[in-house]
Amino acid sequence: MKKSLVLVFALVILWMEDTGAEESDGFHLKGRTKRQIPKSLTVTTILEQPFAMTTDSGELEGYCVDLLSELAQALEFNYTIHVVKDGHYGSKDQNGVWNGMVGEIIRKEADLAVAPLTITTVRENAISFTKPFMQTGIGILLKKESSSGGSYLFGFLNPFSKELWIGIIISYVITSLCLFLVARLSPCEWAEPSNEQNQYTLLNSLWFGIGALTLQGVEPQPKSVSARIIAVIWWLFSITLLAAYVASFASYVNSTKDLTPNIETFADLLKQDKIEFGTLANSSTFNFFKYSKNPTFRMIYEYMDKRKDRVLVKSFSEGVQRVRDSNYAFLGESISQDFVAAKHCDLVRVPEIIGGRGYGIAASLDSPLIRPLTIAILEQFETGNLEYLHQKWWENTCTSAQTQAGWVPVQPHTLGGIFLILGIGLALGLIVSFIELVCKSKSKAVQQQKSCCSAFSEEIGQRFGKTENQESLEKVQP
Ligand code: ASP
């Protein structure tokens, strides 16, 4: 009697521990449900980067492998993992027979499928899924257009903004005018205006500016200090401008490689015939298009169905390879496409994503494993561990491509300093030429015993008006 009382008491305590804890917190629930999990489980997965990949030593690694080891630790079970024999995710044939990981679960060849296996209605009717451990959608994977840089006839103008080009033209005209002025004012450049031709005519001054801008040393060479100041400043301006142009042009050419060939949406795929498109055979993506009522998606399905031998691929990696090697767009799950685009900088995923879906861990129908696994997955979410795993496996190695994407033409404010220096140089040249002329007028005034002012205005008159001597000179030297 005493013994049976103790037994009943112990049973009541055990029962209270289980039910009471279930109501209070998840940790104790885990304790109870842990006992429902067999000590050793067989797990199936599929080779898809970065979910499961084989290392050089033949072992498996990846996001799903890490996730499975976390779950096994939390729920205290051992496991053996293998890759699905037929390489499929799972779809039903006409006779109602399932292939892939779903088939293995149904035939009890595996207890769990830990893989990027999409939760769908048809699958949910045949097997059980945990709550999703990852959300995704359907995207388009494309090769970056490598030759689009050449398709812009006037692409060579793009390195500089419109405002900068206008600024350069204005600077060129002003500099040529200043040179023309200085060459007239400066006595060292034009000592005898009455019987000597000025080498810097307006046309020659414009020609000199162009020569410097294209790094072609052109005649006439300046002789006076003032004209030399202007020439040197213009040379410096030209060199800086050319360096900025070359650098910007190089990154412009690289950035145009990021342009996708005019495909930004699923509808764009149907509007062109240059690029073939397809998806994974027997996949949830293919079925999404098959059962969709959206007319665009129906047309995509009809296109793929008509050419199924040509456009459907057997594995995700085959799809990726086809995108890289030919004119092919791969429709697949965006999360996997993001991974390949982050590793292969020649690939890009277009921004449009359709058909939101999730990946879940699968077990046989009504399996007692589902609930503890769901709780363990939620725990992984809440502790930030899934976020950490995502960061670990989706690390981006295409940083250069990101930089190229942010390319912008050079703006006037970037080269503002060189415009300022040019302005100062031109002003300095004009002032020096003026001083040179004043000095010459002073000495002329002393020599000819005139006032400084009249000598100066005579000089100006000779330099900007046509004297009789000049006219006769022009007749002699056409
Ligand atoms: N994860 C998918 C599946 O379960 C594959 C795909 O649809 O691209 O079928």
Residues whose N, C-alpha, C, O or C-beta is under 5 A from the ligand:
A	BS01	LIG	Y89 P116 L117 T118 L280 N282 S283 S284 T285 G332 E333
